[in-house]
Amino acid sequence: MAIPSKNRLTQPLVRVNGTHRPATWDEALDRVAEGFRAQIQKHGPKTFGMFSCSKTTNEANYAAQKFVRTVIGANNIDSCNRT
């Protein structure tokens, strides 16, 4: 159950010249993807790392590791399942 709050974000925000403005989901996700691409191109795929949650489903952890290994090209993922 969500906790209602007037301060809750209801749409993505993107930063432009140091301030945030509302954006569409497509614009926000495109900016994230471009940021990933730019850093991977500049520093290589090992610049990327991901933490997943050991309390989520196996399917979600599988999707996360598949994304990091096949799309990003790195093995830098941990889900702390060993604890």
Buried (B, 14 or more C-beta within 10 A) or exposed (E): EEEEEEEEEEEBEBEEEEEEEEBEEEEBEEBEEEEBEEEBEEEEBEBBEBEBEEEEEEEEBEEBBEEBBEEBEBEBBEBEEEE
